[in-house]
Amino acid sequence: MLLLVSSPSGAGKTSLSRRLVADHSDLTLSISATTRAPRPGEEEGREYFFKTRPEFEAMIERGEFLEWAIVNGHYYGTPKAPVMAALEGGHDVLFDIDWQGARQIAEKAPDDSVRVFILPPSWADLVRRLKARAQDSEEIMHARLKLGREEITHWAEYDYVIVNKSFDRAYADLGHIYRAERMKPGRNPWLPGFVEGLGQEQV
């Protein structure tokens, strides 16, 4: 399964995604590449793979991305190799991703993709969260808010929508979605053999 989680910046998708991955050993977080500068506390290979613009463009030329887009003047993209390695190892993959990337991946793998959109309880709450983060300049924060209004207009493209009024409740909802989707017959190739074995058991 490809679990695609999107939201406007500050609505909580990163915190929710990382918690879900930490609590489920069969779920792997896809780490994106970007040309933006690291924020304070961010580490190479944990939050992002930080690339120069020429490095990123060379990766595009070599076809190394599942998807990529330009957001707020910076490149963002999903490296293909780690995702394919996780899937081949029997893991589901969670993507902390914007609407453009989610759309690209869902178009390429519609049967495997599950899209979840996280909304803030109010616009004022989103502004408060971004200000409390204090990681961006006023100019960058305004750009994020402008982009967030655009991001929100795509909510109806998603399979599920969670309003993040409470982190614990939103996390429970995300966990229920993941577990329900994981139990669909098509995502459990072992089921036919298991059911056949049940039918052959002697009482």
N, C-alpha and C positions, 0 to 999 in steps of 0.2 A: 504494500500500500504506500502511496505517496500522499502524505498529509500536508496540505498547503494552508498555512495560517497567515492571514493578512490583517492589517489594521492601519489606521493613521498613526503616525509617530506619537508615542506617549499613551496609547490606549492599552498597553500591557501585553502585546503579543510575545515579546521576547521573554519576559519573565514567565508567562504561562507555558511557553514552548519548552524552555529549559527545565522547568519543574516536571513537565510531562515526560521528557526524555530521561531525567534523573530517576523517575519512578518506574520506568518500563525498560527492562534490559534488552528487549527485542526491538526497541525503537532508537534510531540513530538520527542525530541532528546534522542536517546538511549545512556546511560552512560556506558562505558566499565569498566571492572575491570582490574587491572594490578599489577604486582609485581615490576615495576620500581619505583624509588624514585620520589616524587613530584618535579616538577621544581619550581623555584621562582614564587610566585603568584598563583600557582595552589591550589585548595581547594578540600577536600574530598567531593565526591558526585556532584561536578560541572564539573570538567574536567574528573575525573576518580574516581572509588572506589579503593583506594590503599590497597592492600592485601600483607601479607607475603606469601612466597612461600608455606609453609604448609597450610595456609588458602585457597589459590587458588587451590591447589591440592585436598584438601578436598571437595571443591565445584565441581571439576571435577568428583570426585568419586560419589557424590550425584546427578550427572546429572543436575546441576543447570545452565549450559551454553547452549545457542543456538549454539555457536561456540567458539572455542578458538584456539590459536596458540602461538608458541614461536617466538618472533621477537627480534633480537639483544640481545638474551640471557635472555629476560624477557617474562613472560606469559602475554598475553592479551586475554580477552574474553568478550562475551556479556551475562550478566545475563538474564535468561529467564523470570523470574517473572515480572519485570517492563514492558517488551515489551508486554507480553500477557495481562497485565492489561490495557495498553494504547490501544491495539487493541480492547479489549472487551468494552472499553469506547468510541469507535467510532473514535479514532485518527489514523492517519497515523504515521509511525515511520521512522525517518531518522537515518541512521547509518554512523558515521564518522569512516571508517573501512578500513583495508588493504585488498589486493586482496585475501588472503587466507580466511579471514572471509567472504568476499563478495561471494566468490565461494561456501562456505559451506551453507550459508543462501539461496542463489539462487537455489542450488540443492534441498534444503528441501522445498522451497516455490517458484517454478518457475513462477507460475501465478501471484503472488503478488509482486515479486521483480522487481525493476527498478534500473539498475546499471549505474552510471555516473562516468567517470574518468576525473580528472583534471590534465592537463599537464602544466608545466611552458613554457614560450615563448622561453627559451633557457636554456642550462645547466648552463651557466655562471650566469644567473639570479637566478637560484635555489641556487647556491653556495652563491651568494651575500645575498639572503634572510636569509639563515641559519646563515651566519656570523653576519648579522645585528641583529638577534635575541639574540645572545650572551648569550644563556642559557646553552650551552653544552661545554664540553671540546673539544680540537682539536681532540682527539681520538674518542670521541663519534660522532662528526660531520662527520669525515671520514667514520665511520661505517654507519651513516645515508645516506650519499651519495652513498656508495656501495650498501646499501639496496635499495635506490631510483632507481638505474640503473636496479636492478632486478624487482622492482615494475612496472616500465615503460613497461617492456616487456609483461605485461599482459593487455595492453590497449584494445586489440582487443576482449577481453571477454566481454566488456561492451556495453550497449545499446546506450550510448551517450558519446561523448568526447568533453570537453571544454578546449580550450587553454587560460589560465589565463594571457592574456596580460594586461588587465585592470580589476581591481576588479569590477567596476560598470558594465562593459559589461559582464563579467563572471557571475556576480550575476543575471543579467537580463536573461541570457541564462538558468541558473539553475532554475530560477523562471518559465520561459516559459515551461521547461521540466516538472516540477512538476505539473503545472496547466493543461497542455495537457494530461498527464497521468491520472490525477484526473478526467478528463471529459470522459474517456473511459466508455462505457455503463456497462461493467462488474464490475466496481468499484462504481457504483451508483445503489444499489439494489432498490431504491425508484422509478426508472424510469418506470418500467412496470406499476405500479399502477398509476403513474402520466399520462402516455400516455393513459391508459384505461379511466381515468377520462376525459381527453380531448375529447376522442371519444364519450363520453356520454353527454357532455355539449349540452344544447339546445341553439340555436341562436335566 
